[in-house]
Amino acid sequence: MTNAVQAYTYAGPSALAEGHLGLSTSGGRTATGFLDHPRFFSGLLTQAAPAAAGLLAVADVALARYHRPQPGFTRDPVVTCGGDRLRFESFSACGGVYARLDVLGPALDGEVFDRGTTNVDVNNPLREALARVGGRDPLHVGVGPDELTVTTMDGAVVEKKVPLPARWLRGFAEVQVIAAGFDLRAELPGPQAVRFLRSLPRRAAAEVWAVPAGRELRVSDRHAAGGVHLAGVGRLSTMTPLLRFAKALRVYGPAGASAGSGSSAWELELPGMRYTLALSPQAWRGFSGEGAVLDDLARDETAEDADLVGVLLDFEPTLEPGVLAERSGLSPQRVRAALTQLGTAGRVGYDLAEAAHFHRELPYDRAHVAALNPRLTSARRLVEAGAVRLTGGDSAEVTTGGGVRRVRIEEGSCTCEWWYDHRGSRGPCKHVLAARIALREVPA
């Protein structure tokens, strides 16, 4: 699949001058429609120093390539205004690290003009200015041009064109669905959190486990019950400048994981805000190929349900499945599957602290994002070609150019190379998906 190209057009560069932080916005969807330069918020950041450091951390992740570092294109962070909060998101160039800064109500004092999602310009001069913010003084911020912050811009139109690889787009969208399956494994108050994070090996590529030990976390070089896998400790490096503000650290891992490696999420609580990092299972392995969502997407009604549920979204900071089920007339199970579909299309994110989805629209081409599941596309082609033969209530044979693949439908095993390589750790193969689709099409 060829790369998409994203064109950012800003009315001027973002800047920080004389206590005014002007964040320039590019095109995005809002509650009032699509706008070229949406204006979301104008007011005070009551916790200026941690907010500036957190925004800089999100921008650093957007610049980073943790696996095989090399110069790359800058991908501007995404900002969503949900009414009572601002969420800044980014994704690393290598596809293995997701970052989000949630600036919550207690850290905001101002006026909300609209709700929605857009890209925000973070340039080198702004990065240097953010790094110098300190003290306890409040900072005025404008997300989108207003009468105060527009004076900090030089009036020159800023245009950026950057490639958005399919793997990067799919990972940015799917990490939300993976995070929705996480459990809280440990919570440390500020001093213990700082002590643990500073105890990690200094070698960026080191692979360790964070293992609960009473009210502490200890570092282990092997898996233990309840432990959370951390491959590439250097991928937590953007938390280091935030440790002086840390109030707590929460660590999340896959629900029910009993052994081996897996993805993880690390959430640093700051004054009036949260900074979250989600890490893929290995530094070389991005989120795009995890396949955790394919079974939900394979259901025929899911796309239609997602369209229905999507109409009901209005950039709420948290989404209640029960309320959505009542409004849509769908069962809670179908609403959850619809949210999965919307997640892979970049239309919802997931907040671990609140255990809830939130509405946002990635400011990228929706059709391109929605077509980023080639395994599912291949499975449907196999069904349409009549390549699936059900041989029992829980077994099937799938004929391909490489031979006949024998599938156990319930457990998801297959005789193909994909299954032997991954043993289900990266979702079902195309043959298992095809068999499950074919089985659902059999009349009851």
Secondary structure in CASP SS format (residue, H / E / C, confidence):
PFRMAT SS
TARGET T0000
AUTHOR 0000-0000-0000
METHOD secondary structure of the structure
MODEL  1
M C 1.00
T C 1.00
N C 1.00
A E 1.00
V E 1.00
Q E 1.00
A E 1.00
Y E 1.00
T E 1.00
Y E 1.00
A C 1.00
G C 1.00
P C 1.00
S C 1.00
A E 1.00
L E 1.00
A E 1.00
E C 1.00
G C 1.00
H E 1.00
L E 1.00
G E 1.00
L E 1.00
S C 1.00
T E 1.00
S C 1.00
G C 1.00
G E 1.00
R E 1.00
T E 1.00
A C 1.00
T C 1.00
G E 1.00
F E 1.00
L E 1.00
D C 1.00
H C 1.00
P C 1.00
R C 1.00
F C 1.00
F E 1.00
S E 1.00
G E 1.00
L E 1.00
L E 1.00
T C 1.00
Q C 1.00
A H 1.00
A H 1.00
P H 1.00
A H 1.00
A H 1.00
A H 1.00
G H 1.00
L H 1.00
L H 1.00
A H 1.00
V H 1.00
A H 1.00
D H 1.00
V H 1.00
A H 1.00
L H 1.00
A C 1.00
R C 1.00
Y C 1.00
H C 1.00
R C 1.00
P C 1.00
Q C 1.00
P C 1.00
G C 1.00
F C 1.00
T C 1.00
R C 1.00
D C 1.00
P C 1.00
V E 1.00
V E 1.00
T E 1.00
C E 1.00
G C 1.00
G C 1.00
D C 1.00
R C 1.00
L E 1.00
R E 1.00
F E 1.00
E E 1.00
S E 1.00
F E 1.00
S C 1.00
A C 1.00
C C 1.00
G C 1.00
G C 1.00
V E 1.00
Y E 1.00
A E 1.00
R E 1.00
L E 1.00
D E 1.00
V E 1.00
L C 1.00
G H 1.00
P H 1.00
A H 1.00
L E 1.00
D E 1.00
G E 1.00
E E 1.00
V E 1.00
F C 1.00
D C 1.00
R C 1.00
G E 1.00
T E 1.00
T E 1.00
N E 1.00
V E 1.00
D C 1.00
V C 1.00
N C 1.00
N H 1.00
P H 1.00
L H 1.00
R H 1.00
E H 1.00
A H 1.00
L H 1.00
A H 1.00
R C 1.00
V C 1.00
G C 1.00
G C 1.00
R C 1.00
D C 1.00
P C 1.00
L E 1.00
H E 1.00
V E 1.00
G E 1.00
V E 1.00
G C 1.00
P C 1.00
D C 1.00
E C 1.00
L C 1.00
T H 1.00
V H 1.00
T H 1.00
T H 1.00
M C 1.00
D C 1.00
G C 1.00
A C 1.00
V C 1.00
V E 1.00
E E 1.00
K E 1.00
K E 1.00
V E 1.00
P E 1.00
L E 1.00
P C 1.00
A H 1.00
R H 1.00
W H 1.00
L H 1.00
R H 1.00
G H 1.00
F H 1.00
A H 1.00
E H 1.00
V H 1.00
Q H 1.00
V H 1.00
I H 1.00
A H 1.00
A C 1.00
G C 1.00
F E 1.00
D E 1.00
L E 1.00
R E 1.00
A E 1.00
E E 1.00
L E 1.00
P E 1.00
G H 1.00
P H 1.00
Q H 1.00
A H 1.00
V H 1.00
R H 1.00
F H 1.00
L H 1.00
R H 1.00
S H 1.00
L C 1.00
P C 1.00
R C 1.00
R C 1.00
A C 1.00
A C 1.00
A C 1.00
E E 1.00
V E 1.00
W E 1.00
A E 1.00
V E 1.00
P E 1.00
A E 1.00
G C 1.00
R C 1.00
E E 1.00
L E 1.00
R E 1.00
V E 1.00
S E 1.00
D C 1.00
R C 1.00
H C 1.00
A C 1.00
A C 1.00
G C 1.00
G C 1.00
V E 1.00
H E 1.00
L E 1.00
A E 1.00
G C 1.00
V H 1.00
G H 1.00
R H 1.00
L H 1.00
S H 1.00
T H 1.00
M H 1.00
T H 1.00
P H 1.00
L H 1.00
L H 1.00
R H 1.00
F H 1.00
A C 1.00
K C 1.00
A E 1.00
L E 1.00
R E 1.00
V E 1.00
Y E 1.00
G E 1.00
P E 1.00
A C 1.00
G C 1.00
A C 1.00
S C 1.00
A C 1.00
G C 1.00
S C 1.00
G C 1.00
S C 1.00
S E 1.00
A E 1.00
W E 1.00
E E 1.00
L E 1.00
E E 1.00
L E 1.00
P C 1.00
G C 1.00
M E 1.00
R E 1.00
Y E 1.00
T E 1.00
L E 1.00
A E 1.00
L E 1.00
S C 1.00
P C 1.00
Q C 1.00
A C 1.00
W C 1.00
R C 1.00
G C 1.00
F H 1.00
S H 1.00
G H 1.00
E C 1.00
G C 1.00
A C 1.00
V C 1.00
L H 1.00
D H 1.00
D H 1.00
L H 1.00
A C 1.00
R C 1.00
D H 1.00
E H 1.00
T H 1.00
A H 1.00
E H 1.00
D H 1.00
A H 1.00
D H 1.00
L H 1.00
V H 1.00
G H 1.00
V H 1.00
L C 1.00
L C 1.00
D C 1.00
F C 1.00
E C 1.00
P C 1.00
T C 1.00
L E 1.00
E C 1.00
P H 1.00
G H 1.00
V H 1.00
L H 1.00
A H 1.00
E H 1.00
R H 1.00
S H 1.00
G C 1.00
L C 1.00
S C 1.00
P H 1.00
Q H 1.00
R H 1.00
V H 1.00
R H 1.00
A H 1.00
A H 1.00
L H 1.00
T H 1.00
Q H 1.00
L H 1.00
G H 1.00
T H 1.00
A C 1.00
G C 1.00
R C 1.00
V E 1.00
G E 1.00
Y E 1.00
D E 1.00
L C 1.00
A C 1.00
E C 1.00
A C 1.00
A E 1.00
H E 1.00
F E 1.00
H E 1.00
R C 1.00
E C 1.00
L C 1.00
P C 1.00
Y C 1.00
D C 1.00
R H 1.00
A H 1.00
H H 1.00
V H 1.00
A H 1.00
A C 1.00
L C 1.00
N C 1.00
P H 1.00
R H 1.00
L H 1.00
T H 1.00
S H 1.00
A H 1.00
R H 1.00
R H 1.00
L H 1.00
V H 1.00
E H 1.00
A C 1.00
G C 1.00
A C 1.00
V E 1.00
R E 1.00
L E 1.00
T E 1.00
G E 1.00
G C 1.00
D C 1.00
S E 1.00
A E 1.00
E E 1.00
V E 1.00
T E 1.00
T E 1.00
G C 1.00
G C 1.00
G E 1.00
V E 1.00
R E 1.00
R E 1.00
V E 1.00
R E 1.00
I C 1.00
E C 1.00
E C 1.00
G C 1.00
S E 1.00
C E 1.00
T C 1.00
C C 1.00
E H 1.00
W H 1.00
W H 1.00
Y H 1.00
D H 1.00
H H 1.00
R C 1.00
G C 1.00
S C 1.00
R C 1.00
G C 1.00
P C 1.00
C C 1.00
K H 1.00
H H 1.00
V H 1.00
L H 1.00
A H 1.00
A H 1.00
R H 1.00
I H 1.00
A H 1.00
L H 1.00
R H 1.00
E C 1.00
V C 1.00
P C 1.00
A C 1.00
END
